Amino acid sequence: MIINNIYYDDDFVSDLKKLEKDMQVRVCSKLDIFKDNPLHPSLRLHMLKGKLKGLWSISISGGCRIIFKSEARGDIILLSVGKHDIYRNL
């Protein structure tokens, strides 16, 4: 996976603001890793299935995930961040 640009959906920004400060720091740290090496094992990158087919997920911690869309030319759109139940809100 190649990353050229990362865009932040309004829902992602809103979700991020709702997280506790220590989790916000973790999210930023994982995004730095993602930018440098999107295949880093700690991210547990995987494509989603079912109604979320075409979207991807990376792991922030045991119960926190980022969901994003990968588009042509290496553009990444971060859609949502939060606990595992964010899958239901997309």
C-alpha positions in Angstrom: 0.0 0.0 0.0 1.4 3.4 -1.0 0.4 6.5 0.9 0.7 9.9 -0.9 -1.9 12.0 0.9 -4.0 11.5 4.1 -7.3 13.3 4.4 -9.4 13.5 7.5 -13.2 13.1 7.2 -15.2 15.3 9.5 -16.5 12.2 11.3 -13.0 11.1 12.0 -12.0 14.4 13.5 -15.2 14.4 15.6 -14.6 10.9 16.8 -10.9 11.7 17.6 -12.0 14.7 19.8 -14.3 12.4 21.8 -11.4 10.1 22.8 -9.5 10.5 26.0 -6.2 12.4 25.7 -4.0 9.4 26.1 -5.9 7.6 23.3 -5.6 10.6 21.1 -1.8 10.5 21.6 -1.8 6.7 20.7 -3.8 7.4 17.5 -1.3 10.1 16.4 1.6 7.8 17.1 0.0 4.9 15.1 -0.7 7.3 12.3 3.0 8.3 12.2 3.8 4.6 11.9 1.2 4.1 9.2 2.6 7.0 7.2 6.1 5.6 7.4 5.3 1.9 7.0 1.6 1.1 6.3 2.4 -2.7 6.5 4.0 -2.4 10.0 2.9 -5.5 12.0 1.7 -3.4 15.0 -1.0 -1.9 12.9 -2.7 -5.2 12.1 -3.8 -3.7 8.8 -6.7 -5.6 7.2 -9.4 -5.2 4.6 -12.9 -5.3 5.9 -15.7 -7.6 4.6 -19.4 -7.6 4.2 -21.2 -4.2 4.1 -17.8 -2.5 4.8 -16.1 -4.2 1.8 -13.6 -1.7 0.3 -12.7 -0.2 3.6 -9.6 -0.9 5.7 -8.9 -1.1 9.4 -5.8 -0.6 11.6 -5.5 -1.3 15.2 -4.6 1.4 17.7 -5.1 -0.7 20.9 -7.0 -3.8 21.9 -10.3 -2.2 21.4 -9.7 0.9 19.3 -9.6 1.0 15.5 -9.2 3.4 12.6 -11.3 2.8 9.6 -10.2 4.3 6.3 -10.7 4.2 2.5 -7.7 3.8 0.2 -8.2 5.6 -3.2 -6.3 5.8 -6.4 -2.9 7.5 -6.4 -2.3 6.6 -2.8 -4.9 8.9 -1.2 -6.1 7.7 2.2 -9.3 9.0 3.7 -9.6 8.4 7.5 -13.3 7.8 8.1 -13.7 6.9 11.8 -11.8 6.1 15.0 -13.0 4.5 18.2 -13.9 1.3 19.9 -14.9 -1.8 17.9 -18.5 -0.7 17.7 -17.6 2.0 15.1 -18.0 -0.7 12.5 -21.8 -0.4 13.0 -21.9 3.3 12.5 -20.5 3.3 8.9 
